[in-house]
Amino acid sequence: MNEQETNPTPTVKKSFSRKTVTAIVVALVVIVAAALWGTTAYLNHMHAIQQEQIRIAAKRAKHAADLKMFKDASECETTDGLDSVKLLDDGTAIEYKQSYNFATGYECVSSQLKIPGSISDEISSSNAFSGSQTDHWKNIKVSWTSDGAYGFTAIFKLES
């Protein structure tokens, strides 16, 4: 019996040259390297986006807490006719007016806004000759002027 009769499909032995094999291996290495580089670049990009989203969310939460702090300060009880507190600029500023030393609202406003003692001392020690003054702490700016012998007006603003 003949080999072709027992094996109906003849096998053809094909060999690739060394250059062809080398070219295929190099092409595969380049493809794998490009895929790894692309994946790394994508993951780095996604991480940067996630970090930015976390930063924005934290900033929004801080701003919301600051607005609540200003709203709470604007609701401080005042002594009739001696002082007043007003919320301004969509909740980003407060105006406090005191016309007499024994007004009670400033203590509450000071506590709500966590005014440092050094700034509170500056405000209370200013007089009509001091003119307009400003200071800031954290992200709050305060400007004040003395009104007569015992009073003053202060504007507290959130800074962006």
Stockholm file with secondary structure:
# STOCKHOLM 1.0

chainA/1-160         MNEQETNPTPTVKKSFSRKTVTAIVVALVVIVAAALWGTTAYLNHMHAIQQEQIRIAAKRAKHAADLKMFKDASECETTDGLDSVKLLDDGTAIEYKQSYNFATGYECVSSQLKIPGSISDEISSSNAFSGSQTDHWKNIKVSWTSDGAYGFTAIFKLES
#=GR chainA/1-160 SS CCHHHHCSSCCCCCCCCHHHHHHHHHHHHHHHHHHHHHHHHHHHHHHHHHHHHHHHHHHHHHHHHHHHHHHHHHTCCCCTTTEEEEEEGGGTEEEEEECSTTCSHHHHHHHHHTCCHHHHHHHHHCCGGGCSEEEEETTEEEEEEEETTTEEEEEEEECC
#=GC SS_cons         CCHHHHCSSCCCCCCCCHHHHHHHHHHHHHHHHHHHHHHHHHHHHHHHHHHHHHHHHHHHHHHHHHHHHHHHHHTCCCCTTTEEEEEEGGGTEEEEEECSTTCSHHHHHHHHHTCCHHHHHHHHHCCGGGCSEEEEETTEEEEEEEETTTEEEEEEEECC
//
